[in-house]
Amino acid sequence: MSLISIVLLALAMSTDAFAAAVGKGTALENPRWTEALRTGLIFGCIETLTPVVGWWLGYAAADFVEGWDHWIAFTLLGVLGVRMVWSAMKHSSETEEEKPQRHSFWLLAVTGFATSIDAMAVGVGLAFLNVSIWPIALSIGFATFAMVTIGVMVGRVLGKFAGRWAEAIGGVVLVGIGATILYEHLTALS
């Protein structure tokens, strides 16, 4: 793969993580750069590993991963998104001071995994192209780290203007990302 192809692939793989990070940033009480970097690191590490896992699975069980990746992503993102919307509606009467200072590691890890299912599917495809996976996986991970870090800080700004509704919007975005992944896969089969 050319350098330009790798860069474009890395940016494409990090866009849904960026959107999720904006939602995560809006749900926090004035997130700091340290929290944005922490979130970016968690998402970036996961996004680095999933294409490697997909590449490995491409040799072992490509049909299984390709057959279910869109359903896994849709389910995980849908559940997380609905949870965010429900949380925003449940706490809509509370003040801004009641937002958490940071998200739990596990919540970020599950969200990061859900947004990286497509990177795993890309890894499966790359296994058949006989390319070196590590430069590509590291590029995807670095792009995701940068995009998620920026996304959390964008969410911080949006959260100040939109308040608790921003968390609901972030949840709707996650559901939308999951639905888009599912729709694109199902329409590609037609």
N, CA and C atoms as an extended XYZ file, in Angstrom:
570
Properties=species:S:1:pos:R:3:atomname:S:1:resname:S:1:resid:I:1 pbc="F F F"
N         0.850       -1.188        0.000 N   MET     1
C         0.000        0.000        0.000 CA  MET     1
C         0.887        1.240        0.000 C   MET     1
N         0.436        2.273       -0.694 N   SER     2
C         1.189        3.524       -0.722 CA  SER     2
C         0.973        4.291        0.581 C   SER     2
N         1.845        5.247        0.837 N   LEU     3
C         1.742        6.073        2.040 CA  LEU     3
C         0.431        6.856        2.046 C   LEU     3
N         0.046        7.382        0.904 N   ILE     4
C        -1.213        8.136        0.814 CA  ILE     4
C        -2.401        7.228        1.114 C   ILE     4
N        -2.380        6.012        0.618 N   SER     5
C        -3.465        5.057        0.890 CA  SER     5
C        -3.547        4.745        2.377 C   SER     5
N        -2.394        4.573        3.015 N   ILE     6
C        -2.381        4.277        4.449 CA  ILE     6
C        -2.931        5.450        5.247 C   ILE     6
N        -2.525        6.677        4.902 N   VAL     7
C        -3.002        7.867        5.611 CA  VAL     7
C        -4.517        8.015        5.438 C   VAL     7
N        -5.007        7.854        4.220 N   LEU     8
C        -6.449        7.975        3.983 CA  LEU     8
C        -7.228        6.881        4.712 C   LEU     8
N        -6.707        5.678        4.713 N   LEU     9
C        -7.347        4.587        5.444 CA  LEU     9
C        -7.379        4.893        6.938 C   LEU     9
N        -6.271        5.389        7.475 N   ALA    10
C        -6.204        5.717        8.907 CA  ALA    10
C        -7.217        6.795        9.269 C   ALA    10
N        -7.332        7.812        8.440 N   LEU    11
C        -8.312        8.871        8.713 CA  LEU    11
C        -9.739        8.343        8.609 C   LEU    11
N        -9.995        7.523        7.615 N   ALA    12
C       -11.342        6.954        7.455 CA  ALA    12
C       -11.724        6.084        8.649 C   ALA    12
N       -10.774        5.313        9.149 N   MET    13
C       -11.052        4.423       10.277 CA  MET    13
C       -11.261        5.190       11.582 C   MET    13
N       -10.797        6.438       11.667 N   SER    14
C       -10.897        7.189       12.919 CA  SER    14
C       -12.095        8.129       12.965 C   SER    14
N       -12.867        8.249       11.894 N   THR    15
C       -13.956        9.225       11.891 CA  THR    15
C       -15.094        8.868       12.845 C   THR    15
N       -15.476        7.599       12.912 N   ASP    16
C       -16.555        7.248       13.837 CA  ASP    16
C       -16.084        7.346       15.286 C   ASP    16
N       -14.812        7.084       15.539 N   ALA    17
C       -14.268        7.268       16.890 CA  ALA    17
C       -14.292        8.750       17.264 C   ALA    17
N       -14.019        9.620       16.293 N   PHE    18
C       -14.087       11.063       16.530 CA  PHE    18
C       -15.498       11.465       16.951 C   PHE    18
N       -16.501       10.992       16.208 N   ALA    19
C       -17.886       11.324       16.529 CA  ALA    19
C       -18.263       10.825       17.929 C   ALA    19
N       -17.840        9.614       18.261 N   ALA    20
C       -18.119        9.077       19.601 CA  ALA    20
C       -17.413        9.906       20.669 C   ALA    20
N       -16.199       10.358       20.380 N   ALA    21
C       -15.439       11.154       21.350 CA  ALA    21
C       -16.096       12.500       21.608 C   ALA    21
N       -16.685       13.088       20.579 N   VAL    22
C       -17.408       14.344       20.780 CA  VAL    22
C       -18.550       14.108       21.772 C   VAL    22
N       -19.266       13.008       21.595 N   GLY    23
C       -20.340       12.666       22.534 CA  GLY    23
C       -19.822       12.437       23.936 C   GLY    23
N       -18.682       11.768       24.049 N   LYS    24
C       -18.092       11.523       25.371 CA  LYS    24
C       -17.664       12.830       26.020 C   LYS    24
N       -17.126       13.748       25.223 N   GLY    25
C       -16.702       15.043       25.757 CA  GLY    25
C       -17.860       15.882       26.252 C   GLY    25
N       -19.000       15.805       25.564 N   THR    26
C       -20.169       16.578       25.989 CA  THR    26
C       -20.758       16.039       27.285 C   THR    26
N       -20.552       14.763       27.549 N   ALA    27
C       -21.139       14.140       28.734 CA  ALA    27
C       -20.338       14.421       30.001 C   ALA    27
N       -19.164       15.020       29.860 N   LEU    28
C       -18.302       15.275       31.016 CA  LEU    28
C       -18.409       16.722       31.475 C   LEU    28
N       -18.104       16.930       32.720 N   GLU    29
C       -18.031       18.268       33.291 CA  GLU    29
C       -16.684       18.875       32.946 C   GLU    29
N       -16.667       19.751       31.961 N   ASN    30
C       -15.473       20.496       31.597 CA  ASN    30
C       -14.220       19.624       31.495 C   ASN    30
N       -14.188       18.657       30.557 N   PRO    31
C       -13.035       17.749       30.479 CA  PRO    31
C       -11.733       18.500       30.195 C   PRO    31
N       -10.680       18.053       30.836 N   ARG    32
C        -9.355       18.646       30.664 CA  ARG    32
C        -8.599       17.885       29.580 C   ARG    32
N        -7.468       18.454       29.182 N   TRP    33
C        -6.634       17.807       28.173 CA  TRP    33
C        -6.167       16.435       28.631 C   TRP    33
N        -5.922       16.278       29.943 N   THR    34
C        -5.461       14.968       30.419 CA  THR    34
C        -6.520       13.897       30.171 C   THR    34
N        -7.791       14.249       30.366 N   GLU    35
C        -8.871       13.297       30.101 CA  GLU    35
C        -9.006       13.048       28.604 C   GLU    35
N        -8.843       14.095       27.805 N   ALA    36
C        -8.906       13.933       26.350 CA  ALA    36
C        -7.769       13.026       25.872 C   ALA    36
N        -6.571       13.214       26.407 N   LEU    37
C        -5.428       12.373       26.037 CA  LEU    37
C        -5.637       10.931       26.495 C   LEU    37
N        -6.182       10.760       27.705 N   ARG    38
C        -6.469        9.419       28.231 CA  ARG    38
C        -7.473        8.702       27.324 C   ARG    38
N        -8.536        9.405       26.960 N   THR    39
C        -9.550        8.828       26.075 CA  THR    39
C        -8.945        8.504       24.713 C   THR    39
N        -8.158        9.424       24.179 N   GLY    40
C        -7.492        9.191       22.904 CA  GLY    40
C        -6.560        7.996       22.948 C   GLY    40
N        -5.853        7.835       24.059 N   LEU    41
C        -4.931        6.705       24.209 CA  LEU    41
C        -5.688        5.375       24.247 C   LEU    41
N        -6.785        5.333       24.981 N   ILE    42
C        -7.581        4.100       25.067 CA  ILE    42
C        -8.134        3.741       23.685 C   ILE    42
N        -8.760        4.719       23.028 N   PHE    43
C        -9.316        4.462       21.694 CA  PHE    43
C        -8.204        4.110       20.711 C   PHE    43
N        -7.088        4.842       20.766 N   GLY    44
C        -5.984        4.606       19.832 CA  GLY    44
C        -5.374        3.227       19.978 C   GLY    44
N        -5.198        2.775       21.219 N   CYS    45
C        -4.642        1.426       21.443 CA  CYS    45
C        -5.589        0.353       20.901 C   CYS    45
N        -6.869        0.519       21.186 N   ILE    46
C        -7.845       -0.456       20.700 CA  ILE    46
C        -7.879       -0.444       19.180 C   ILE    46
N        -7.872        0.749       18.601 N   GLU    47
C        -7.945        0.874       17.145 CA  GLU    47
C        -6.659        0.377       16.478 C   GLU    47
N        -5.559        0.333       17.213 N   THR    48
C        -4.324       -0.252       16.686 CA  THR    48
C        -4.412       -1.771       16.688 C   THR    48
N        -4.983       -2.321       17.742 N   LEU    49
C        -5.021       -3.774       17.892 CA  LEU    49
C        -6.085       -4.451       17.026 C   LEU    49
N        -7.222       -3.804       16.814 N   THR    50
C        -8.303       -4.485       16.101 CA  THR    50
C        -7.962       -4.839       14.652 C   THR    50
N        -7.255       -3.994       13.880 N   PRO    51
C        -6.910       -4.466       12.535 CA  PRO    51
C        -5.922       -5.629       12.564 C   PRO    51
N        -5.069       -5.661       13.592 N   VAL    52
C        -4.123       -6.778       13.730 CA  VAL    52
C        -4.901       -8.059       14.026 C   VAL    52
N        -5.875       -7.961       14.939 N   VAL    53
C        -6.722       -9.117       15.239 CA  VAL    53
C        -7.491       -9.534       13.988 C   VAL    53
N        -8.037       -8.554       13.264 N   GLY    54
C        -8.745       -8.863       12.029 CA  GLY    54
C        -7.840       -9.512       10.992 C   GLY    54
N        -6.613       -9.019       10.886 N   TRP    55
C        -5.644       -9.581        9.954 CA  TRP    55
C        -5.372      -11.045       10.302 C   TRP    55
N        -5.194      -11.301       11.599 N   TRP    56
C        -4.968      -12.670       12.053 CA  TRP    56
C        -6.197      -13.534       11.782 C   TRP    56
N        -7.375      -12.993       12.099 N   LEU    57
C        -8.608      -13.745       11.855 CA  LEU    57
C        -8.845      -13.959       10.363 C   LEU    57
N        -8.339      -13.051        9.550 N   GLY    58
C        -8.476      -13.196        8.109 CA  GLY    58
C        -7.868      -14.491        7.620 C   GLY    58
N        -6.815      -14.896        8.272 N   TYR    59
C        -6.213      -16.176        7.926 CA  TYR    59
C        -6.968      -17.337        8.560 C   TYR    59
N        -7.558      -17.104        9.711 N   ALA    60
C        -8.182      -18.194       10.452 CA  ALA    60
C        -9.669      -18.384       10.135 C   ALA    60
N       -10.421      -17.269       10.102 N   ALA    61
C       -11.879      -17.415        9.966 CA  ALA    61
C       -12.510      -16.189        9.319 C   ALA    61
N       -12.091      -15.839        8.138 N   ALA    62
C       -12.554      -14.617        7.478 CA  ALA    62
C       -14.070      -14.584        7.304 C   ALA    62
N       -14.649      -15.676        6.932 N   ASP    63
C       -16.092      -15.689        6.676 CA  ASP    63
C       -16.901      -15.353        7.923 C   ASP    63
N       -16.469      -15.854        9.086 N   PHE    64
C       -17.199      -15.581       10.314 CA  PHE    64
C       -17.128      -14.104       10.679 C   PHE    64
N       -15.941      -13.514       10.636 N   VAL    65
C       -15.782      -12.109       11.020 CA  VAL    65
C       -16.542      -11.205       10.064 C   VAL    65
N       -16.411      -11.415        8.771 N   GLU    66
C       -17.108      -10.580        7.799 CA  GLU    66
C       -18.615      -10.735        7.892 C   GLU    66
N       -19.072      -11.900        8.273 N   GLY    67
C       -20.503      -12.142        8.363 CA  GLY    67
C       -21.171      -11.494        9.560 C   GLY    67
N       -20.414      -11.171       10.581 N   TRP    68
C       -21.006      -10.665       11.821 CA  TRP    68
C       -20.506       -9.307       12.266 C   TRP    68
N       -19.467       -8.740       11.659 N   ASP    69
C       -18.872       -7.500       12.142 CA  ASP    69
C       -19.878       -6.357       12.224 C   ASP    69
N       -20.714       -6.216       11.220 N   HIS    70
C       -21.693       -5.134       11.186 CA  HIS    70
C       -22.752       -5.288       12.285 C   HIS    70
N       -23.143       -6.516       12.585 N   TRP    71
C       -24.131       -6.738       13.655 CA  TRP    71
C       -23.536       -6.449       15.026 C   TRP    71
N       -22.282       -6.831       15.222 N   ILE    72
C       -21.616       -6.558       16.497 CA  ILE    72
C       -21.502       -5.055       16.710 C   ILE    72
N       -21.017       -4.336       15.696 N   ALA    73
C       -20.870       -2.882       15.804 CA  ALA    73
C       -22.223       -2.216       16.039 C   ALA    73
N       -23.239       -2.626       15.286 N   PHE    74
C       -24.575       -2.052       15.430 CA  PHE    74
C       -25.111       -2.252       16.849 C   PHE    74
N       -24.964       -3.460       17.377 N   THR    75
C       -25.476       -3.758       18.717 CA  THR    75
C       -24.746       -2.966       19.794 C   THR    75
N       -23.411       -2.994       19.758 N   LEU    76
C       -22.641       -2.281       20.777 CA  LEU    76
C       -22.904       -0.776       20.735 C   LEU    76
N       -22.839       -0.195       19.546 N   LEU    77
C       -23.063        1.246       19.431 CA  LEU    77
C       -24.504        1.606       19.768 C   LEU    77
N       -25.446        0.773       19.371 N   GLY    78
C       -26.848        1.029       19.694 CA  GLY    78
C       -27.105        1.015       21.187 C   GLY    78
N       -26.580        0.012       21.872 N   VAL    79
C       -26.770       -0.073       23.325 CA  VAL    79
C       -26.117        1.114       24.030 C   VAL    79
N       -24.880        1.447       23.640 N   LEU    80
C       -24.202        2.589       24.259 CA  LEU    80
C       -24.941        3.887       23.977 C   LEU    80
N       -25.413        4.055       22.738 N   GLY    81
C       -26.137        5.273       22.378 CA  GLY    81
C       -27.443        5.420       23.133 C   GLY    81
N       -28.210        4.348       23.196 N   VAL    82
C       -29.475        4.389       23.933 CA  VAL    82
C       -29.209        4.663       25.415 C   VAL    82
N       -28.147        4.077       25.949 N   ARG    83
C       -27.780        4.329       27.351 CA  ARG    83
C       -27.477        5.815       27.575 C   ARG    83
N       -26.765        6.437       26.634 N   MET    84
C       -26.456        7.861       26.766 CA  MET    84
C       -27.718        8.714       26.692 C   MET    84
N       -28.617        8.401       25.754 N   VAL    85
C       -29.863        9.155       25.631 CA  VAL    85
C       -30.697        8.979       26.896 C   VAL    85
N       -30.805        7.750       27.377 N   TRP    86
C       -31.573        7.487       28.592 CA  TRP    86
C       -30.981        8.248       29.780 C   TRP    86
N       -29.663        8.226       29.895 N   SER    87
C       -29.001        8.940       30.990 CA  SER    87
C       -29.268       10.441       30.914 C   SER    87
N       -29.233       10.999       29.721 N   ALA    88
C       -29.493       12.428       29.553 CA  ALA    88
C       -30.930       12.775       29.914 C   ALA    88
N       -31.869       11.942       29.501 N   MET    89
C       -33.276       12.207       29.813 CA  MET    89
C       -33.555       12.029       31.300 C   MET    89
N       -32.914       11.044       31.897 N   LYS    90
C       -33.103       10.761       33.321 CA  LYS    90
C       -32.589       11.906       34.176 C   LYS    90
N       -31.501       12.508       33.733 N   HIS    91
C       -30.866       13.561       34.524 CA  HIS    91
C       -31.085       14.943       33.940 C   HIS    91
N       -32.079       15.124       33.086 N   SER    92
C       -32.253       16.403       32.405 CA  SER    92
C       -32.545       17.548       33.366 C   SER    92
N       -33.075       17.250       34.529 N   SER    93
C       -33.378       18.318       35.476 CA  SER    93
C       -32.210       18.632       36.403 C   SER    93
N       -31.142       17.836       36.319 N   GLU    94
C       -29.997       18.074       37.193 CA  GLU    94
C       -29.132       19.190       36.635 C   GLU    94
N       -28.303       19.736       37.493 N   THR    95
C       -27.437       20.843       37.077 CA  THR    95
C       -26.189       20.308       36.413 C   THR    95
N       -25.480       21.196       35.755 N   GLU    96
C       -24.260       20.826       35.049 CA  GLU    96
C       -23.180       20.301       35.995 C   GLU    96
N       -23.185       20.699       37.261 N   GLU    97
C       -22.166       20.247       38.198 CA  GLU    97
C       -22.240       18.745       38.470 C   GLU    97
N       -23.338       18.122       38.108 N   GLU    98
C       -23.497       16.700       38.382 CA  GLU    98
C       -22.930       15.808       37.287 C   GLU    98
N       -22.352       16.391       36.245 N   LYS    99
C       -21.705       15.585       35.220 CA  LYS    99
C       -20.435       14.978       35.807 C   LYS    99
N       -20.069       13.789       35.345 N   PRO   100
C       -18.833       13.190       35.858 CA  PRO   100
C       -17.601       13.936       35.350 C   PRO   100
N       -16.502       13.810       36.080 N   GLN   101
C       -15.239       14.417       35.671 CA  GLN   101
C       -14.528       13.573       34.616 C   GLN   101
N       -14.784       12.265       34.647 N   ARG   102
C       -14.165       11.371       33.673 CA  ARG   102
C       -15.027       10.132       33.506 C   ARG   102
N       -14.844        9.468       32.374 N   HIS   103
C       -15.546        8.221       32.099 CA  HIS   103
C       -14.723        7.054       32.625 C   HIS   103
N       -15.395        5.970       32.939 N   SER   104
C       -14.674        4.788       33.401 CA  SER   104
C       -13.876        4.189       32.250 C   SER   104
N       -12.810        3.502       32.587 N   PHE   105
C       -11.989        2.842       31.582 CA  PHE   105
C       -12.830        1.893       30.752 C   PHE   105
N       -13.700        1.112       31.407 N   TRP   106
C       -14.465        0.090       30.703 CA  TRP   106
C       -15.478        0.683       29.741 C   TRP   106
N       -16.098        1.794       30.115 N   LEU   107
C       -17.029        2.454       29.208 CA  LEU   107
C       -16.290        2.947       27.967 C   LEU   107
N       -15.122        3.530       28.166 N   LEU   108
C       -14.322        3.988       27.022 CA  LEU   108
C       -13.834        2.818       26.179 C   LEU   108
N       -13.435        1.737       26.844 N   ALA   109
C       -12.932        0.573       26.106 CA  ALA   109
C       -14.033       -0.059       25.256 C   ALA   109
N       -15.226       -0.187       25.800 N   VAL   110
C       -16.337       -0.767       25.033 CA  VAL   110
C       -16.698        0.149       23.863 C   VAL   110
N       -16.743        1.452       24.109 N   THR   111
C       -17.038        2.390       23.028 CA  THR   111
C       -15.941        2.342       21.974 C   THR   111
N       -14.691        2.310       22.420 N   GLY   112
C       -13.569        2.215       21.489 CA  GLY   112
C       -13.624        0.945       20.665 C   GLY   112
N       -13.964       -0.156       21.305 N   PHE   113
C       -14.084       -1.423       20.570 CA  PHE   113
C       -15.223       -1.358       19.563 C   PHE   113
N       -16.355       -0.807       19.985 N   ALA   114
C       -17.514       -0.733       19.091 CA  ALA   114
C       -17.211        0.098       17.848 C   ALA   114
N       -16.454        1.189       18.020 N   THR   115
C       -16.129        2.020       16.859 CA  THR   115
C       -14.967        1.456       16.052 C   THR   115
N       -14.321        0.399       16.543 N   SER   116
C       -13.173       -0.152       15.812 CA  SER   116
C       -13.494       -1.475       15.105 C   SER   116
N       -14.730       -1.900       15.140 N   ILE   117
C       -15.105       -3.145       14.464 CA  ILE   117
C       -14.797       -3.037       12.968 C   ILE   117
N       -15.024       -1.857       12.396 N   ASP   118
C       -14.726       -1.699       10.965 CA  ASP   118
C       -13.230       -1.842       10.691 C   ASP   118
N       -12.385       -1.412       11.635 N   ALA   119
C       -10.935       -1.582       11.476 CA  ALA   119
C       -10.571       -3.067       11.517 C   ALA   119
N       -11.299       -3.835       12.320 N   MET   120
C       -11.068       -5.277       12.348 CA  MET   120
C       -11.423       -5.891       10.997 C   MET   120
N       -12.535       -5.433       10.432 N   ALA   121
C       -12.935       -5.935        9.120 CA  ALA   121
C       -11.908       -5.546        8.051 C   ALA   121
N       -11.347       -4.348        8.161 N   VAL   122
C       -10.293       -3.931        7.233 CA  VAL   122
C        -9.082       -4.846        7.386 C   VAL   122
N        -8.748       -5.188        8.622 N   GLY   123
C        -7.639       -6.114        8.863 CA  GLY   123
C        -7.867       -7.451        8.188 C   GLY   123
N        -9.109       -7.922        8.219 N   VAL   124
C        -9.434       -9.186        7.539 CA  VAL   124
C        -9.143       -9.053        6.048 C   VAL   124
N        -9.586       -7.944        5.467 N   GLY   125
C        -9.344       -7.727        4.042 CA  GLY   125
C        -7.865       -7.608        3.712 C   GLY   125
N        -7.113       -6.957        4.584 N   LEU   126
C        -5.676       -6.784        4.350 CA  LEU   126
C        -4.923       -8.108        4.414 C   LEU   126
N        -5.470       -9.066        5.153 N   ALA   127
C        -4.823      -10.376        5.229 CA  ALA   127
C        -4.747      -11.021        3.853 C   ALA   127
N        -5.721      -10.731        3.012 N   PHE   128
C        -5.748      -11.329        1.675 CA  PHE   128
C        -4.897      -10.560        0.668 C   PHE   128
N        -4.445       -9.362        1.051 N   LEU   129
C        -3.605       -8.554        0.169 CA  LEU   129
C        -2.121       -8.785        0.407 C   LEU   129
N        -1.827       -9.580        1.427 N   ASN   130
C        -0.446       -9.905        1.751 CA  ASN   130
C         0.393       -8.646        2.004 C   ASN   130
N        -0.129       -7.735        2.846 N   VAL   131
C         0.591       -6.518        3.215 CA  VAL   131
C         1.057       -6.627        4.662 C   VAL   131
N         2.046       -5.831        5.005 N   SER   132
C         2.512       -5.767        6.386 CA  SER   132
C         1.485       -4.988        7.205 C   SER   132
N         0.916       -5.618        8.214 N   ILE   133
C        -0.180       -5.019        8.965 CA  ILE   133
C         0.281       -3.950        9.958 C   ILE   133
N         1.480       -4.077       10.511 N   TRP   134
C         1.880       -3.176       11.589 CA  TRP   134
C         1.957       -1.705       11.207 C   TRP   134
N         2.553       -1.319       10.070 N   PRO   135
C         2.541        0.118        9.728 CA  PRO   135
C         1.124        0.663        9.559 C   PRO   135
N         0.255       -0.151        9.009 N   ILE   136
C        -1.136        0.271        8.798 CA  ILE   136
C        -1.853        0.385       10.141 C   ILE   136
N        -1.703       -0.618       10.994 N   ALA   137
C        -2.369       -0.604       12.305 CA  ALA   137
C        -1.875        0.559       13.157 C   ALA   137
N        -0.577        0.816       13.142 N   LEU   138
C        -0.033        1.935       13.913 CA  LEU   138
C        -0.534        3.271       13.372 C   LEU   138
N        -0.673        3.384       12.071 N   SER   139
C        -1.207        4.611       11.477 CA  SER   139
C        -2.659        4.831       11.886 C   SER   139
N        -3.440        3.764       11.849 N   ILE   140
C        -4.843        3.857       12.274 CA  ILE   140
C        -4.917        4.244       13.750 C   ILE   140
N        -4.089        3.617       14.575 N   GLY   141
C        -4.086        3.927       16.006 CA  GLY   141
C        -3.684        5.358       16.289 C   GLY   141
N        -2.661        5.858       15.601 N   PHE   142
C        -2.229        7.233       15.829 CA  PHE   142
C        -3.291        8.225       15.365 C   PHE   142
N        -3.877        7.993       14.193 N   ALA   143
C        -4.931        8.884       13.696 CA  ALA   143
C        -6.109        8.900       14.665 C   ALA   143
N        -6.462        7.731       15.176 N   THR   144
C        -7.572        7.652       16.128 CA  THR   144
C        -7.233        8.384       17.417 C   THR   144
N        -6.013        8.199       17.921 N   PHE   145
C        -5.575        8.914       19.128 CA  PHE   145
C        -5.756       10.418       18.930 C   PHE   145
N        -5.271       10.945       17.813 N   ALA   146
C        -5.356       12.383       17.559 CA  ALA   146
C        -6.811       12.840       17.404 C   ALA   146
N        -7.579       12.103       16.617 N   MET   147
C        -8.969       12.497       16.359 CA  MET   147
C        -9.832       12.423       17.618 C   MET   147
N        -9.622       11.398       18.436 N   VAL   148
C       -10.415       11.254       19.661 CA  VAL   148
C       -10.037       12.330       20.676 C   VAL   148
N        -8.763       12.609       20.798 N   THR   149
C        -8.326       13.664       21.719 CA  THR   149
C        -8.972       14.990       21.332 C   THR   149
N        -8.930       15.310       20.054 N   ILE   150
C        -9.563       16.542       19.570 CA  ILE   150
C       -11.079       16.464       19.762 C   ILE   150
N       -11.668       15.299       19.493 N   GLY   151
C       -13.113       15.132       19.628 CA  GLY   151
C       -13.620       15.385       21.038 C   GLY   151
N       -12.889       14.916       22.038 N   VAL   152
C       -13.290       15.160       23.432 CA  VAL   152
C       -13.299       16.663       23.719 C   VAL   152
N       -12.293       17.365       23.217 N   MET   153
C       -12.230       18.805       23.465 CA  MET   153
C       -13.300       19.561       22.665 C   MET   153
N       -13.639       19.086       21.488 N   VAL   154
C       -14.759       19.666       20.738 CA  VAL   154
C       -16.048       19.433       21.528 C   VAL   154
N       -16.198       18.239       22.090 N   GLY   155
C       -17.360       17.933       22.924 CA  GLY   155
C       -17.447       18.830       24.141 C   GLY   155
N       -16.297       19.210       24.668 N   ARG   156
C       -16.268       20.129       25.823 CA  ARG   156
C       -16.921       21.454       25.446 C   ARG   156
N       -16.570       21.984       24.283 N   VAL   157
C       -17.142       23.247       23.821 CA  VAL   157
C       -18.634       23.082       23.543 C   VAL   157
N       -19.010       22.017       22.851 N   LEU   158
C       -20.421       21.779       22.549 CA  LEU   158
C       -21.234       21.567       23.821 C   LEU   158
N       -20.638       20.884       24.793 N   GLY   159
C       -21.335       20.616       26.045 CA  GLY   159
C       -21.691       21.880       26.800 C   GLY   159
N       -20.852       22.901       26.689 N   LYS   160
C       -21.133       24.172       27.377 CA  LYS   160
C       -22.346       24.860       26.782 C   LYS   160
N       -22.534       24.691       25.474 N   PHE   161
C       -23.661       25.340       24.809 CA  PHE   161
C       -24.935       24.514       24.887 C   PHE   161
N       -24.803       23.212       24.796 N   ALA   162
C       -25.982       22.354       24.711 CA  ALA   162
C       -26.372       21.715       26.032 C   ALA   162
N       -25.483       21.763       27.023 N   GLY   163
C       -25.787       21.186       28.323 CA  GLY   163
C       -26.037       19.695       28.253 C   GLY   163
N       -27.018       19.221       29.028 N   ARG   164
C       -27.316       17.785       29.087 CA  ARG   164
C       -27.829       17.248       27.756 C   ARG   164
N       -28.419       18.117       26.931 N   TRP   165
C       -28.920       17.661       25.637 CA  TRP   165
C       -27.780       17.182       24.759 C   TRP   165
N       -26.577       17.685       24.997 N   ALA   166
C       -25.430       17.255       24.197 CA  ALA   166
C       -25.162       15.766       24.390 C   ALA   166
N       -25.362       15.255       25.604 N   GLU   167
C       -25.167       13.827       25.843 CA  GLU   167
C       -26.194       13.015       25.054 C   GLU   167
N       -27.430       13.506       25.025 N   ALA   168
C       -28.466       12.818       24.240 CA  ALA   168
C       -28.116       12.848       22.762 C   ALA   168
N       -27.620       13.975       22.281 N   ILE   169
C       -27.213       14.085       20.875 CA  ILE   169
C       -26.060       13.126       20.602 C   ILE   169
N       -25.105       13.050       21.529 N   GLY   170
C       -23.996       12.102       21.384 CA  GLY   170
C       -24.492       10.668       21.308 C   GLY   170
N       -25.495       10.337       22.111 N   GLY   171
C       -26.082        8.996       22.066 CA  GLY   171
C       -26.759        8.716       20.743 C   GLY   171
N       -27.476        9.711       20.228 N   VAL   172
C       -28.124        9.555       18.926 CA  VAL   172
C       -27.067        9.374       17.841 C   VAL   172
N       -25.938       10.094       17.956 N   VAL   173
C       -24.850        9.947       16.987 CA  VAL   173
C       -24.309        8.517       17.015 C   VAL   173
N       -24.107        7.952       18.216 N   LEU   174
C       -23.616        6.576       18.312 CA  LEU   174
C       -24.597        5.592       17.669 C   LEU   174
N       -25.872        5.761       17.948 N   VAL   175
C       -26.883        4.893       17.327 CA  VAL   175
C       -26.835        5.072       15.807 C   VAL   175
N       -26.679        6.309       15.362 N   GLY   176
C       -26.597        6.590       13.931 CA  GLY   176
C       -25.387        5.944       13.278 C   GLY   176
N       -24.237        5.979       13.962 N   ILE   177
C       -23.037        5.335       13.428 CA  ILE   177
C       -23.278        3.836       13.294 C   ILE   177
N       -23.848        3.228       14.328 N   GLY   178
C       -24.139        1.792       14.275 CA  GLY   178
C       -25.116        1.451       13.167 C   GLY   178
N       -26.162        2.260       13.024 N   ALA   179
C       -27.150        2.018       11.976 CA  ALA   179
C       -26.533        2.201       10.589 C   ALA   179
N       -25.640        3.181       10.452 N   THR   180
C       -24.975        3.406        9.167 CA  THR   180
C       -24.094        2.224        8.790 C   THR   180
N       -23.343        1.707        9.760 N   ILE   181
C       -22.498        0.532        9.510 CA  ILE   181
C       -23.359       -0.635        9.040 C   ILE   181
N       -24.463       -0.869        9.735 N   LEU   182
C       -25.361       -1.958        9.369 CA  LEU   182
C       -25.974       -1.724        7.983 C   LEU   182
N       -26.457       -0.520        7.749 N   TYR   183
C       -27.075       -0.192        6.457 CA  TYR   183
C       -26.088       -0.361        5.303 C   TYR   183
N       -24.861        0.165        5.480 N   GLU   184
C       -23.868        0.057        4.411 CA  GLU   184
C       -23.545       -1.399        4.102 C   GLU   184
N       -23.453       -2.213        5.128 N   HIS   185
C       -23.155       -3.619        4.892 CA  HIS   185
C       -24.323       -4.326        4.202 C   HIS   185
N       -25.512       -4.108        4.687 N   LEU   186
C       -26.678       -4.785        4.120 CA  LEU   186
C       -26.965       -4.338        2.692 C   LEU   186
N       -26.766       -3.056        2.395 N   THR   187
C       -27.015       -2.582        1.024 CA  THR   187
C       -25.897       -3.016        0.080 C   THR   187
N       -24.700       -3.253        0.608 N   ALA   188
C       -23.598       -3.734       -0.240 CA  ALA   188
C       -23.849       -5.172       -0.687 C   ALA   188
N       -24.619       -5.907        0.112 N   LEU   189
C       -24.935       -7.287       -0.228 CA  LEU   189
C       -25.996       -7.389       -1.321 C   LEU   189
N       -26.772       -6.324       -1.497 N   SER   190
C       -27.865       -6.355       -2.477 CA  SER   190
C       -27.359       -6.243       -3.894 C   SER   190
